Amino acid sequence: MAEGPVATHLGLDGIPAAAEETMIARDIALTEATGGRLHVAHLSTAGSVPLIREAKSRGLRVTAEVCPHHLTITDQWALGRKGQPAEAPGYMAYDTNTKVYPPLRSQSDINVLIDALAEGVIDCVATDHAPHDLTSKQVTYKDAAFGISVLETALGSYWSWFIRISWV
C-alpha cells in the first residue's frame, strides 16, 4: 500500500514514494562511480522519472521498466470500489490482490509514468507476474504476500494503454 490518503483511510501503513526514489538515486550514484550499467525494474512513482531522465542526460547507461498494473490500476482499488473514489470503503475493501511491490500509486503517478514511457525515458514494459497460492492471499491485508497475477492480463492492459495514448 502506498503512503497517502487511501492507506490512511484504511488504517494501513503506507510505503512512501521516497523508498523507491532514494534507492534509485543511490543506484544511479553507484553506476556513475563504477561506470557500470543499471536497469531499474518496476518504476511506480512520478518522482523516479526525473532521476532516470537526468541520469540518461548525463550519458549514464541506465534503463528502466514499468509494469501494466503501475500504468492502469491506482491505489484506490484497495478501497474495494474498482478504482472509483469513495467516501467509505466498499465491501471488497482490503483486496489483497492489490498488495504489490512496489505498491499501486495515484493517478498522477500513472500519468507521469505513461508520459515517460511515451517519451522513451522508460525503455520497456515488464509483467512482474508474481501469483501466489490462496493461503498467501486469503489473509489480512497486512499478512498477505506481495504479488499479482498479470501474465494473462498484461497484453490486454498494454493494448488498452496503447489505444489510450494513440500508439495504435
Backbone as CSV, one residue per row, in Angstrom:
resi,resn,N_x,N_y,N_z,CA_x,CA_y,CA_z,C_x,C_y,C_z
1,MET,0.844,-1.166,0.000,0.000,0.000,0.000,0.892,1.233,0.000
2,ALA,0.605,2.144,-0.899,1.354,3.392,-0.974,0.966,4.301,0.183
3,GLU,1.938,5.017,0.700,1.643,6.020,1.711,0.745,7.085,1.092
4,GLY,-0.280,7.477,1.799,-1.173,8.501,1.279,-2.574,8.352,1.818
5,PRO,-3.522,9.074,1.210,-4.895,9.098,1.725,-5.568,7.726,1.793
6,VAL,-5.340,6.868,0.809,-6.003,5.554,0.818,-5.488,4.714,1.978
7,ALA,-4.179,4.668,2.162,-3.609,3.904,3.279,-4.120,4.444,4.608
8,THR,-4.142,5.750,4.740,-4.641,6.367,5.969,-6.106,6.011,6.186
9,HIS,-6.904,6.095,5.134,-8.337,5.790,5.210,-8.571,4.347,5.659
10,LEU,-7.720,3.441,5.192,-7.876,2.026,5.535,-7.141,1.644,6.817
11,GLY,-6.396,2.593,7.395,-5.667,2.303,8.623,-4.463,1.408,8.413
12,LEU,-3.867,1.477,7.226,-2.717,0.643,6.891,-1.448,1.484,6.819
13,ASP,-0.327,0.864,7.146,0.955,1.538,6.964,1.226,1.646,5.478
14,GLY,1.676,2.802,5.049,1.963,3.003,3.639,3.452,3.048,3.366
15,ILE,3.816,2.657,2.155,5.209,2.719,1.710,5.390,4.046,0.988
16,PRO,6.275,4.917,1.483,6.428,6.230,0.860,7.123,6.152,-0.492
17,ALA,6.814,7.112,-1.347,7.480,7.212,-2.649,8.986,7.342,-2.463
18,ALA,9.399,7.978,-1.373,10.828,8.170,-1.107,11.576,6.846,-0.985
19,ALA,10.899,5.771,-0.608,11.563,4.468,-0.517,12.102,4.049,-1.879
20,GLU,11.310,4.236,-2.921,11.747,3.913,-4.283,12.763,4.929,-4.789
21,GLU,12.463,6.181,-4.593,13.269,7.245,-5.186,14.669,7.333,-4.585
22,THR,14.808,7.117,-3.274,16.146,7.168,-2.678,16.999,5.984,-3.118
23,MET,16.381,4.824,-3.317,17.141,3.660,-3.803,17.611,3.878,-5.239
24,ILE,16.756,4.469,-6.055,17.148,4.747,-7.436,18.274,5.770,-7.459
25,ALA,18.162,6.827,-6.659,19.224,7.842,-6.598,20.543,7.214,-6.155
26,ARG,20.487,6.339,-5.155,21.695,5.644,-4.697,22.285,4.780,-5.799
27,ASP,21.435,4.019,-6.476,21.918,3.125,-7.528,22.498,3.900,-8.703
28,ILE,21.921,5.043,-9.024,22.470,5.883,-10.091,23.843,6.403,-9.679
29,ALA,23.990,6.823,-8.424,25.290,7.297,-7.938,26.335,6.189,-8.017
30,LEU,25.964,4.977,-7.655,26.895,3.844,-7.749,27.237,3.525,-9.200
31,THR,26.263,3.639,-10.077,26.502,3.409,-11.505,27.491,4.427,-12.040
32,GLU,27.313,5.670,-11.654,28.231,6.718,-12.102,29.635,6.483,-11.547
33,ALA,29.728,6.094,-10.290,31.029,5.881,-9.652,31.787,4.705,-10.246
34,THR,31.062,3.687,-10.685,31.715,2.474,-11.177,31.789,2.384,-12.693
35,GLY,31.026,3.232,-13.377,30.973,3.134,-14.837,30.161,1.946,-15.309
36,GLY,29.373,1.393,-14.421,28.581,0.214,-14.759,27.289,0.549,-15.479
37,ARG,26.443,-0.444,-15.545,25.114,-0.309,-16.146,24.078,-0.515,-15.046
38,LEU,22.915,0.100,-15.244,21.836,-0.027,-14.272,20.518,-0.205,-15.002
39,HIS,19.769,-1.224,-14.598,18.395,-1.377,-15.073,17.494,-1.264,-13.855
40,VAL,16.587,-0.299,-13.884,15.663,-0.083,-12.776,14.346,-0.765,-13.125
41,ALA,13.994,-1.754,-12.326,12.773,-2.522,-12.574,11.590,-1.914,-11.832
42,HIS,10.424,-1.993,-12.454,9.136,-1.718,-11.812,8.996,-0.300,-11.246
43,LEU,9.241,0.705,-12.067,9.010,2.076,-11.604,7.550,2.245,-11.210
44,SER,7.314,3.008,-10.138,5.927,3.247,-9.727,5.650,4.690,-9.321
45,THR,6.672,5.511,-9.149,6.433,6.875,-8.667,6.790,7.923,-9.714
46,ALA,6.072,9.025,-9.658,6.368,10.159,-10.540,7.765,10.696,-10.257
47,GLY,8.185,10.682,-9.010,9.497,11.206,-8.640,10.667,10.396,-9.142
48,SER,10.444,9.152,-9.537,11.522,8.330,-10.094,11.876,8.746,-11.515
49,VAL,10.911,9.268,-12.232,11.113,9.602,-13.646,12.195,10.657,-13.852
50,PRO,12.187,11.789,-13.128,13.256,12.764,-13.352,14.642,12.236,-12.997
51,LEU,14.716,11.309,-12.056,16.007,10.707,-11.721,16.555,9.923,-12.907
52,ILE,15.704,9.129,-13.541,16.108,8.350,-14.714,16.439,9.284,-15.870
53,ARG,15.582,10.259,-16.106,15.783,11.214,-17.206,17.128,11.936,-17.060
54,GLU,17.415,12.405,-15.864,18.642,13.159,-15.614,19.875,12.269,-15.764
55,ALA,19.800,11.043,-15.282,20.932,10.116,-15.425,21.224,9.847,-16.894
56,LYS,20.187,9.644,-17.675,20.369,9.410,-19.112,20.949,10.644,-19.790
57,SER,20.512,11.832,-19.370,21.017,13.064,-19.995,22.502,13.259,-19.713
58,ARG,23.001,12.660,-18.637,24.434,12.728,-18.312,25.222,11.617,-18.988
59,GLY,24.547,10.811,-19.786,25.234,9.756,-20.520,25.444,8.477,-19.738
60,LEU,24.809,8.348,-18.585,24.940,7.106,-17.824,24.139,6.004,-18.507
61,ARG,24.629,4.796,-18.385,23.965,3.651,-19.015,22.876,3.127,-18.076
62,VAL,21.738,3.798,-18.145,20.602,3.499,-17.275,19.385,3.200,-18.135
63,THR,18.703,2.120,-17.813,17.428,1.787,-18.448,16.402,1.562,-17.337
64,ALA,15.133,1.614,-17.726,14.069,1.444,-16.727,12.862,0.775,-17.364
65,GLU,12.051,0.161,-16.518,10.832,-0.512,-16.978,9.664,-0.168,-16.067
66,VAL,8.478,-0.450,-16.565,7.245,-0.254,-15.808,6.334,-1.457,-16.074
67,CYS,5.470,-1.749,-15.121,4.565,-2.902,-15.221,3.145,-2.451,-15.560
68,PRO,2.330,-3.364,-16.113,0.980,-2.969,-16.513,0.130,-2.447,-15.360
69,HIS,0.251,-3.047,-14.196,-0.580,-2.592,-13.079,-0.165,-1.215,-12.580
70,HIS,1.083,-0.820,-12.818,1.503,0.529,-12.425,1.128,1.573,-13.469
71,LEU,0.613,1.130,-14.604,0.109,2.049,-15.630,-1.413,2.113,-15.656
72,THR,-2.071,1.159,-15.017,-3.524,1.049,-15.194,-4.349,0.987,-13.913
73,ILE,-3.755,0.676,-12.779,-4.524,0.495,-11.542,-3.980,1.439,-10.465
74,THR,-4.864,2.211,-9.851,-4.435,3.110,-8.778,-4.629,2.460,-7.414
75,ASP,-4.077,3.110,-6.403,-4.254,2.631,-5.034,-5.716,2.673,-4.588
76,GLN,-6.553,3.419,-5.310,-7.984,3.479,-4.997,-8.642,2.098,-5.049
77,TRP,-8.059,1.176,-5.826,-8.635,-0.171,-5.933,-8.674,-0.871,-4.578
78,ALA,-7.768,-0.522,-3.678,-7.759,-1.167,-2.361,-8.983,-0.802,-1.530
79,LEU,-9.687,0.258,-1.930,-10.913,0.639,-1.223,-12.092,-0.253,-1.594
80,GLY,-11.906,-1.108,-2.599,-12.960,-2.037,-2.972,-14.021,-1.456,-3.872
81,ARG,-13.704,-0.393,-4.576,-14.673,0.255,-5.467,-14.189,0.234,-6.913
82,LYS,-13.373,-0.742,-7.257,-12.840,-0.884,-8.615,-12.209,0.412,-9.118
83,GLY,-11.478,1.060,-8.230,-10.748,2.250,-8.605,-11.529,3.538,-8.533
84,GLN,-12.806,3.461,-8.225,-13.625,4.670,-8.144,-13.469,5.296,-6.757
85,PRO,-13.269,6.614,-6.699,-13.165,7.271,-5.393,-14.422,7.015,-4.565
86,ALA,-14.235,6.864,-3.282,-15.367,6.572,-2.402,-15.152,7.251,-1.058
87,GLU,-16.233,7.642,-0.436,-16.136,8.218,0.901,-15.923,7.131,1.941
88,ALA,-16.419,5.940,1.663,-16.259,4.819,2.580,-15.810,3.603,1.783
89,PRO,-15.007,2.737,2.401,-14.583,1.528,1.699,-15.772,0.669,1.295
90,GLY,-15.667,-0.001,0.161,-16.705,-0.901,-0.304,-16.555,-2.273,0.324
91,TYR,-17.458,-3.158,-0.015,-17.429,-4.496,0.573,-16.202,-5.297,0.138
92,MET,-15.542,-4.871,-0.946,-14.334,-5.553,-1.410,-13.057,-4.857,-0.932
93,ALA,-13.178,-3.943,0.031,-12.002,-3.235,0.542,-10.999,-4.228,1.110
94,TYR,-9.772,-3.815,1.127,-8.662,-4.627,1.616,-8.405,-5.833,0.716
95,ASP,-8.731,-5.720,-0.550,-8.489,-6.806,-1.509,-6.987,-7.039,-1.590
96,THR,-6.543,-8.191,-1.143,-5.106,-8.475,-1.095,-4.484,-8.619,-2.482
97,ASN,-5.308,-8.726,-3.516,-4.758,-8.737,-4.873,-4.161,-7.385,-5.242
98,THR,-4.500,-6.345,-4.482,-3.919,-5.024,-4.736,-2.618,-4.815,-3.967
99,LYS,-2.195,-5.813,-3.205,-0.948,-5.687,-2.445,0.206,-6.163,-3.319
100,VAL,0.904,-5.200,-3.886,2.031,-5.476,-4.777,3.224,-4.635,-4.329
101,TYR,4.410,-5.007,-4.823,5.616,-4.240,-4.507,6.394,-3.979,-5.777
102,PRO,6.652,-2.724,-6.093,6.229,-1.548,-5.356,4.717,-1.396,-5.383
103,PRO,4.187,-0.614,-4.440,2.730,-0.527,-4.321,2.080,0.251,-5.455
104,LEU,0.787,0.011,-5.611,-0.010,0.820,-6.534,-0.015,2.248,-6.009
105,ARG,0.019,3.188,-6.928,0.113,4.597,-6.524,-1.058,5.389,-7.101
106,SER,-0.937,6.705,-7.124,-2.034,7.587,-7.523,-2.132,7.734,-9.038
107,GLN,-3.238,8.312,-9.481,-3.424,8.586,-10.905,-2.369,9.564,-11.407
108,SER,-1.958,10.511,-10.583,-0.921,11.455,-11.028,0.403,10.739,-11.260
109,ASP,0.728,9.739,-10.445,1.925,8.927,-10.699,1.784,8.192,-12.027
110,ILE,0.625,7.586,-12.257,0.381,6.857,-13.503,0.555,7.773,-14.707
111,ASN,0.016,8.967,-14.638,0.119,9.899,-15.768,1.568,10.215,-16.106
112,VAL,2.402,10.420,-15.092,3.823,10.709,-15.326,4.519,9.484,-15.922
113,LEU,4.205,8.295,-15.430,4.813,7.071,-15.967,4.425,6.861,-17.427
114,ILE,3.174,7.107,-17.764,2.724,6.968,-19.154,3.482,7.929,-20.054
115,ASP,3.593,9.178,-19.629,4.333,10.165,-20.426,5.793,9.759,-20.584
116,ALA,6.396,9.251,-19.513,7.804,8.844,-19.565,8.013,7.661,-20.504
117,LEU,7.074,6.743,-20.542,7.170,5.621,-21.475,7.024,6.113,-22.907
118,ALA,6.080,7.004,-23.132,5.876,7.558,-24.475,7.092,8.354,-24.945
119,GLU,7.765,9.035,-24.024,8.950,9.835,-24.353,10.210,8.991,-24.514
120,GLY,10.193,7.763,-24.029,11.376,6.925,-24.088,12.259,7.020,-22.856
121,VAL,11.834,7.756,-21.843,12.583,7.790,-20.586,12.522,6.406,-19.945
122,ILE,11.339,5.804,-19.966,11.184,4.404,-19.570,11.338,3.587,-20.839
123,ASP,12.237,2.607,-20.798,12.652,1.891,-22.003,11.769,0.723,-22.396
124,CYS,11.155,0.075,-21.426,10.413,-1.139,-21.760,9.344,-1.414,-20.717
125,VAL,8.538,-2.393,-21.014,7.494,-2.832,-20.104,7.784,-4.276,-19.692
126,ALA,7.324,-4.633,-18.512,7.504,-5.988,-17.997,6.230,-6.368,-17.255
127,THR,6.073,-7.632,-16.921,4.837,-8.034,-16.258,4.932,-8.052,-14.743
128,ASP,6.065,-8.397,-14.178,6.177,-8.645,-12.737,5.140,-9.679,-12.309
129,HIS,4.955,-10.688,-13.128,3.994,-11.753,-12.839,4.441,-12.475,-11.569
130,ALA,3.688,-12.302,-10.494,4.053,-12.892,-9.211,2.802,-13.407,-8.499
131,PRO,2.206,-14.478,-9.042,0.997,-15.016,-8.406,1.344,-15.760,-7.116
132,HIS,0.359,-15.900,-6.262,0.540,-16.634,-5.015,-0.634,-17.579,-4.815
133,ASP,-0.407,-18.615,-4.018,-1.492,-19.542,-3.715,-2.516,-18.850,-2.820
134,LEU,-3.698,-19.423,-2.735,-4.789,-18.810,-1.976,-4.449,-18.584,-0.509
135,THR,-3.691,-19.491,0.087,-3.377,-19.329,1.509,-2.463,-18.131,1.759
136,SER,-1.767,-17.675,0.742,-0.905,-16.498,0.881,-1.652,-15.197,0.646
137,LYS,-2.819,-15.282,0.003,-3.580,-14.080,-0.327,-4.896,-13.959,0.438
138,GLN,-5.458,-15.070,0.896,-6.729,-15.007,1.622,-6.480,-14.886,3.123
139,VAL,-5.784,-13.816,3.454,-5.456,-13.474,4.837,-5.674,-11.968,4.979
140,THR,-5.355,-11.414,6.131,-5.486,-9.965,6.286,-4.539,-9.257,5.322
141,TYR,-4.860,-8.020,5.011,-4.028,-7.246,4.079,-2.593,-7.180,4.588
142,LYS,-2.434,-6.938,5.870,-1.098,-6.830,6.453,-0.307,-8.125,6.288
143,ASP,-0.960,-9.262,6.423,-0.278,-10.555,6.371,-0.161,-11.146,4.966
144,ALA,-0.838,-10.572,4.004,-0.833,-11.116,2.639,0.537,-10.952,1.980
145,ALA,0.843,-11.878,1.101,2.079,-11.790,0.319,1.948,-10.682,-0.723
146,PHE,3.069,-10.040,-1.029,3.100,-9.081,-2.126,3.081,-9.860,-3.434
147,GLY,2.300,-9.420,-4.403,2.323,-10.059,-5.712,0.968,-10.033,-6.380
148,ILE,1.019,-10.109,-7.701,-0.195,-10.060,-8.507,0.002,-10.960,-9.721
149,SER,-1.053,-11.609,-10.124,-1.018,-12.433,-11.328,-1.391,-11.547,-12.512
150,VAL,-0.442,-11.293,-13.396,-0.715,-10.385,-14.519,-0.398,-10.986,-15.882
151,LEU,0.159,-12.167,-15.912,0.551,-12.742,-17.196,-0.629,-12.823,-18.155
152,GLU,-1.787,-13.253,-17.638,-2.950,-13.419,-18.502,-3.645,-12.108,-18.852
153,THR,-3.307,-11.017,-18.163,-3.943,-9.723,-18.450,-2.982,-8.680,-19.010
154,ALA,-1.694,-8.974,-19.045,-0.698,-7.977,-19.462,-0.941,-7.476,-20.878
155,LEU,-1.154,-8.373,-21.821,-1.351,-7.947,-23.204,-2.572,-7.041,-23.326
156,GLY,-3.678,-7.428,-22.695,-4.875,-6.592,-22.740,-4.659,-5.239,-22.088
157,SER,-3.934,-5.218,-20.974,-3.644,-3.946,-20.299,-2.803,-3.042,-21.180
158,TYR,-1.756,-3.613,-21.763,-0.901,-2.799,-22.625,-1.649,-2.357,-23.878
159,TRP,-2.463,-3.237,-24.439,-3.222,-2.865,-25.635,-4.148,-1.689,-25.328
160,SER,-4.852,-1.753,-24.195,-5.719,-0.640,-23.788,-4.910,0.633,-23.601
161,TRP,-3.743,0.485,-23.019,-2.884,1.639,-22.787,-2.420,2.229,-24.116
162,PHE,-1.989,1.392,-25.053,-1.530,1.884,-26.357,-2.650,2.617,-27.089
163,ILE,-3.870,2.103,-27.000,-5.006,2.779,-27.631,-5.243,4.130,-26.961
164,ARG,-5.147,4.159,-25.634,-5.380,5.399,-24.892,-4.408,6.500,-25.296
165,ILE,-3.165,6.143,-25.569,-2.200,7.180,-25.951,-2.034,7.271,-27.461
166,SER,-2.918,6.592,-28.185,-2.952,6.665,-29.659,-1.693,6.125,-30.318
167,TRP,-1.124,5.053,-29.763,0.014,4.402,-30.407,-0.448,3.358,-31.414
168,VAL,-1.742,3.040,-31.392,-2.261,2.022,-32.310,-3.195,2.692,-33.295
